[in-house]
Each structure stands twice: as structure tokens, then as C-alpha cells.
Amino acid sequence: MKIAEAMGCQWLLQLDQNTEIPAEFLPQMLKLGCRFLNRAEIAAIVPFLVDGDRILSPFKVLFKKRTALDKPFEGVFPGEVSAANSGTLMRIDALEQIGGFNEDFWLDFSDVVVFHLLHLHGKQIYIAGGLLLKHKIAVLDFKKSMSPERYLSFIAAEGAYWDTYGTATEQGFHTLRLLERAIRQKRRFNDSTYAKITVAYFFRRLFLSKKYRLRWWKLQSLQREIPIVSEHR
């Protein structure tokens, strides 16, 4: 973002290594960026990310629950919208207004946080329904891409997100969902590693204060290390 500002750029295009970019994507994004150059209320332009027939992004958000759109949509979507980082064309000024990216969320949930803050600042998201990018999400593929270490990073960021931006009720529901998830993981996988990690975080939320959990999370974020489940002191 700072490099883009120094160059006088008004948009920042974000891409992941696990996204396939079709030939028409960059020219179309350039056109959309020019089209909305002077529409300051539009903070981001997002394509659809797909894995086969499954739509991975963008999402409609209701009570912070994200649900992927079930069919292509073109235009400014009413209500709160979230999207994956990859493929997003982000307005630099909008990022500045929300204080930039929250660097505590250095990997997982960085996109969730930034889109939530854009919504709180009254910004709009333009969905480019005609642009489809093939994408793979590691945290959804427990059989091929996921590892216990990677899951540790994800579940820690997930908890920090709810502790930072969720209400007390939402935080309570998240804690209960962890127990439900652990049961599903135990039934689904022969290896109980993921279920054990989830149960460990469930008990952390039951017995450790939110203040402590967030302090621990921020220290881990500064180190850019995978969180340690057994660290209770």
C-alpha cells in the first residue's frame, strides 16, 4: 500500500499464488478501475473466485455470518459484502481511511477484517460478476492442502477476529461452534489431530479471559509464528 501511494497509484490489485488469472482479467479490471476512478464511495472491485462449480468469493454478510453468493451478480451489492483478498482491486484512499490493513491479522482473516471495516465506514463494494477466477483455498481442503500447523494459524486468527469485532453474544456462539466443529472433525477424519486442536481452543475460550487471549494473539502476531495451543501462561 505504501509503495502504491509513493507511485501515485489509486488502486491496489491483490493476488494469491493459488489463483489462476485468465487473459481477460487484467484488461477488464483496468477498465473498471478507470470507470470508478472518481466514485470514492466504491472502495473495492471484486471478481468471483470459483473452485469447480463452487463459488468461494464474494460473500454476503448478515450478523457477521459470511455466505458465498449462490449465483453471479454484477453491480454494487446491497448490504455488507466480504471477499477474498485475491483478485480484489482495492482503492488506496479507502484503505487509508480505515487505517490500512490490521497487521495483527497477518495471514488468515486479513480480508475479513478489511472488508468489515470498509462496511463500518460506509463504503461500497462493486462485484464484477463477469470475471471468474479459478482459486484454491488451503483452509477448506483438510485432505490435501491443510496441515495441523496451518490450522493452528487459522483457528487462532478466527478467535481473535471474534474477540476483536464480535459482540459478547457472537463470541459465545463462536465458542459453541468450536465444540460442534470438533465433533464433526472427530467423525470425519481418522486422524484426531484437528479435533484435538479445536477442543484445545474451545477450552481456551472457556477458561481464559478475552483480554489475555488478545494479548497473547498480538504477541504471536508480532513474531509471525504459528500459535501454540498449550501456551496458557
Contacts in CASP RR format, 6 or more apart in sequence:
PFRMAT RR
TARGET T0000
AUTHOR 0000-0000-0000
METHOD contacts of the structure
MODEL  1
MKIAEAMGCQWLLQLDQNTEIPAEFLPQMLKLGCRFLNRAEIAAIVPFLV
DGDRILSPFKVLFKKRTALDKPFEGVFPGEVSAANSGTLMRIDALEQIGG
FNEDFWLDFSDVVVFHLLHLHGKQIYIAGGLLLKHKIAVLDFKKSMSPER
YLSFIAAEGAYWDTYGTATEQGFHTLRLLERAIRQKRRFNDSTYAKITVA
YFFRRLFLSKKYRLRWWKLQSLQREIPIVSEHR
1 12 0 8 1.000
1 92 0 8 1.000
1 95 0 8 1.000
1 100 0 8 1.000
1 101 0 8 1.000
4 11 0 8 1.000
4 12 0 8 1.000
4 92 0 8 1.000
5 92 0 8 1.000
5 96 0 8 1.000
9 92 0 8 1.000
10 37 0 8 1.000
10 91 0 8 1.000
10 92 0 8 1.000
10 93 0 8 1.000
11 33 0 8 1.000
11 89 0 8 1.000
11 90 0 8 1.000
11 91 0 8 1.000
11 92 0 8 1.000
12 89 0 8 1.000
12 90 0 8 1.000
12 91 0 8 1.000
12 92 0 8 1.000
12 95 0 8 1.000
13 29 0 8 1.000
13 87 0 8 1.000
13 88 0 8 1.000
13 89 0 8 1.000
13 90 0 8 1.000
14 85 0 8 1.000
14 86 0 8 1.000
14 87 0 8 1.000
14 88 0 8 1.000
14 89 0 8 1.000
14 90 0 8 1.000
15 21 0 8 1.000
15 86 0 8 1.000
15 87 0 8 1.000
16 84 0 8 1.000
16 85 0 8 1.000
16 86 0 8 1.000
16 87 0 8 1.000
16 135 0 8 1.000
18 86 0 8 1.000
18 135 0 8 1.000
18 136 0 8 1.000
18 137 0 8 1.000
18 138 0 8 1.000
19 49 0 8 1.000
19 86 0 8 1.000
19 87 0 8 1.000
19 133 0 8 1.000
19 134 0 8 1.000
19 135 0 8 1.000
20 133 0 8 1.000
20 134 0 8 1.000
20 135 0 8 1.000
21 133 0 8 1.000
22 132 0 8 1.000
22 133 0 8 1.000
24 131 0 8 1.000
25 47 0 8 1.000
25 87 0 8 1.000
25 131 0 8 1.000
25 133 0 8 1.000
28 128 0 8 1.000
28 130 0 8 1.000
28 131 0 8 1.000
29 45 0 8 1.000
29 47 0 8 1.000
29 87 0 8 1.000
29 89 0 8 1.000
29 128 0 8 1.000
29 131 0 8 1.000
32 45 0 8 1.000
32 89 0 8 1.000
32 126 0 8 1.000
32 128 0 8 1.000
33 45 0 8 1.000
33 89 0 8 1.000
36 42 0 8 1.000
36 45 0 8 1.000
36 126 0 8 1.000
40 91 0 8 1.000
40 93 0 8 1.000
40 94 0 8 1.000
41 122 0 8 1.000
41 123 0 8 1.000
41 124 0 8 1.000
42 76 0 8 1.000
42 91 0 8 1.000
42 123 0 8 1.000
42 124 0 8 1.000
42 125 0 8 1.000
42 126 0 8 1.000
43 90 0 8 1.000
43 91 0 8 1.000
43 94 0 8 1.000
43 95 0 8 1.000
43 118 0 8 1.000
43 123 0 8 1.000
43 124 0 8 1.000
43 125 0 8 1.000
44 83 0 8 1.000
44 88 0 8 1.000
44 89 0 8 1.000
44 90 0 8 1.000
44 91 0 8 1.000
44 94 0 8 1.000
44 115 0 8 1.000
44 118 0 8 1.000
44 123 0 8 1.000
44 125 0 8 1.000
44 126 0 8 1.000
45 88 0 8 1.000
45 89 0 8 1.000
45 125 0 8 1.000
45 126 0 8 1.000
45 128 0 8 1.000
46 57 0 8 1.000
46 58 0 8 1.000
46 81 0 8 1.000
46 83 0 8 1.000
46 84 0 8 1.000
46 87 0 8 1.000
46 88 0 8 1.000
46 89 0 8 1.000
46 125 0 8 1.000
46 126 0 8 1.000
46 127 0 8 1.000
46 128 0 8 1.000
47 87 0 8 1.000
47 128 0 8 1.000
47 129 0 8 1.000
47 130 0 8 1.000
47 131 0 8 1.000
47 132 0 8 1.000
47 133 0 8 1.000
48 55 0 8 1.000
48 57 0 8 1.000
48 58 0 8 1.000
48 69 0 8 1.000
48 72 0 8 1.000
48 127 0 8 1.000
48 128 0 8 1.000
48 129 0 8 1.000
48 130 0 8 1.000
48 131 0 8 1.000
48 132 0 8 1.000
48 133 0 8 1.000
49 55 0 8 1.000
49 56 0 8 1.000
49 57 0 8 1.000
49 84 0 8 1.000
49 86 0 8 1.000
49 87 0 8 1.000
49 132 0 8 1.000
49 133 0 8 1.000
49 134 0 8 1.000
49 135 0 8 1.000
50 56 0 8 1.000
50 132 0 8 1.000
50 133 0 8 1.000
50 134 0 8 1.000
50 135 0 8 1.000
51 134 0 8 1.000
51 135 0 8 1.000
51 136 0 8 1.000
51 137 0 8 1.000
52 134 0 8 1.000
54 68 0 8 1.000
55 68 0 8 1.000
55 69 0 8 1.000
55 70 0 8 1.000
56 68 0 8 1.000
56 84 0 8 1.000
56 135 0 8 1.000
56 137 0 8 1.000
56 140 0 8 1.000
57 68 0 8 1.000
57 82 0 8 1.000
57 83 0 8 1.000
57 84 0 8 1.000
57 86 0 8 1.000
57 135 0 8 1.000
58 68 0 8 1.000
58 69 0 8 1.000
58 77 0 8 1.000
58 81 0 8 1.000
58 82 0 8 1.000
58 83 0 8 1.000
58 84 0 8 1.000
58 125 0 8 1.000
58 127 0 8 1.000
59 66 0 8 1.000
59 67 0 8 1.000
59 68 0 8 1.000
59 69 0 8 1.000
59 81 0 8 1.000
59 82 0 8 1.000
59 83 0 8 1.000
60 66 0 8 1.000
60 67 0 8 1.000
60 69 0 8 1.000
60 77 0 8 1.000
60 79 0 8 1.000
60 80 0 8 1.000
60 81 0 8 1.000
61 67 0 8 1.000
61 79 0 8 1.000
61 80 0 8 1.000
61 81 0 8 1.000
61 82 0 8 1.000
61 115 0 8 1.000
61 116 0 8 1.000
61 119 0 8 1.000
62 80 0 8 1.000
63 170 0 8 1.000
64 116 0 8 1.000
64 165 0 8 1.000
64 166 0 8 1.000
64 170 0 8 1.000
66 82 0 8 1.000
66 112 0 8 1.000
69 77 0 8 1.000
69 127 0 8 1.000
72 129 0 8 1.000
72 130 0 8 1.000
72 132 0 8 1.000
73 127 0 8 1.000
73 129 0 8 1.000
74 127 0 8 1.000
74 128 0 8 1.000
74 129 0 8 1.000
74 130 0 8 1.000
75 126 0 8 1.000
75 127 0 8 1.000
75 128 0 8 1.000
75 129 0 8 1.000
76 124 0 8 1.000
76 125 0 8 1.000
76 126 0 8 1.000
76 127 0 8 1.000
77 125 0 8 1.000
77 127 0 8 1.000
79 119 0 8 1.000
80 115 0 8 1.000
80 116 0 8 1.000
80 119 0 8 1.000
81 115 0 8 1.000
81 119 0 8 1.000
81 125 0 8 1.000
81 127 0 8 1.000
82 111 0 8 1.000
82 112 0 8 1.000
82 115 0 8 1.000
82 116 0 8 1.000
83 111 0 8 1.000
83 115 0 8 1.000
83 125 0 8 1.000
84 111 0 8 1.000
84 135 0 8 1.000
84 137 0 8 1.000
85 110 0 8 1.000
85 111 0 8 1.000
86 133 0 8 1.000
86 135 0 8 1.000
87 133 0 8 1.000
88 111 0 8 1.000
90 114 0 8 1.000
94 118 0 8 1.000
94 121 0 8 1.000
94 123 0 8 1.000
95 101 0 8 1.000
95 114 0 8 1.000
97 121 0 8 1.000
97 123 0 8 1.000
98 114 0 8 1.000
98 117 0 8 1.000
98 118 0 8 1.000
98 120 0 8 1.000
98 121 0 8 1.000
99 117 0 8 1.000
100 114 0 8 1.000
101 110 0 8 1.000
101 113 0 8 1.000
101 114 0 8 1.000
102 110 0 8 1.000
102 113 0 8 1.000
102 114 0 8 1.000
102 117 0 8 1.000
103 221 0 8 1.000
104 160 0 8 1.000
104 217 0 8 1.000
104 218 0 8 1.000
104 221 0 8 1.000
105 112 0 8 1.000
105 113 0 8 1.000
105 157 0 8 1.000
105 160 0 8 1.000
105 161 0 8 1.000
105 221 0 8 1.000
106 221 0 8 1.000
106 224 0 8 1.000
107 153 0 8 1.000
107 157 0 8 1.000
108 139 0 8 1.000
108 153 0 8 1.000
108 154 0 8 1.000
108 157 0 8 1.000
108 158 0 8 1.000
109 157 0 8 1.000
109 158 0 8 1.000
109 160 0 8 1.000
109 161 0 8 1.000
112 161 0 8 1.000
113 161 0 8 1.000
113 164 0 8 1.000
113 165 0 8 1.000
115 125 0 8 1.000
116 165 0 8 1.000
118 125 0 8 1.000
136 145 0 8 1.000
137 145 0 8 1.000
138 145 0 8 1.000
138 146 0 8 1.000
138 150 0 8 1.000
139 145 0 8 1.000
139 146 0 8 1.000
139 150 0 8 1.000
139 151 0 8 1.000
139 154 0 8 1.000
142 151 0 8 1.000
142 189 0 8 1.000
142 194 0 8 1.000
146 194 0 8 1.000
148 193 0 8 1.000
148 194 0 8 1.000
148 197 0 8 1.000
149 226 0 8 1.000
150 226 0 8 1.000
151 194 0 8 1.000
151 197 0 8 1.000
152 197 0 8 1.000
152 226 0 8 1.000
152 227 0 8 1.000
152 228 0 8 1.000
152 229 0 8 1.000
153 226 0 8 1.000
153 227 0 8 1.000
155 178 0 8 1.000
155 197 0 8 1.000
155 198 0 8 1.000
155 201 0 8 1.000
156 201 0 8 1.000
156 217 0 8 1.000
156 220 0 8 1.000
156 227 0 8 1.000
158 174 0 8 1.000
159 174 0 8 1.000
159 201 0 8 1.000
159 205 0 8 1.000
159 213 0 8 1.000
159 217 0 8 1.000
160 213 0 8 1.000
160 214 0 8 1.000
160 217 0 8 1.000
162 170 0 8 1.000
162 171 0 8 1.000
162 174 0 8 1.000
163 171 0 8 1.000
163 210 0 8 1.000
163 213 0 8 1.000
163 214 0 8 1.000
163 217 0 8 1.000
164 214 0 8 1.000
171 205 0 8 1.000
171 210 0 8 1.000
172 205 0 8 1.000
174 205 0 8 1.000
175 202 0 8 1.000
175 205 0 8 1.000
175 206 0 8 1.000
178 198 0 8 1.000
178 199 0 8 1.000
178 201 0 8 1.000
178 202 0 8 1.000
178 205 0 8 1.000
179 198 0 8 1.000
179 199 0 8 1.000
179 202 0 8 1.000
181 198 0 8 1.000
182 195 0 8 1.000
182 198 0 8 1.000
182 199 0 8 1.000
182 202 0 8 1.000
183 195 0 8 1.000
185 192 0 8 1.000
185 194 0 8 1.000
185 195 0 8 1.000
185 198 0 8 1.000
186 192 0 8 1.000
186 195 0 8 1.000
189 195 0 8 1.000
197 229 0 8 1.000
200 229 0 8 1.000
200 230 0 8 1.000
201 229 0 8 1.000
204 213 0 8 1.000
204 229 0 8 1.000
204 232 0 8 1.000
205 213 0 8 1.000
208 232 0 8 1.000
216 227 0 8 1.000
216 231 0 8 1.000
217 227 0 8 1.000
220 227 0 8 1.000
220 228 0 8 1.000
END
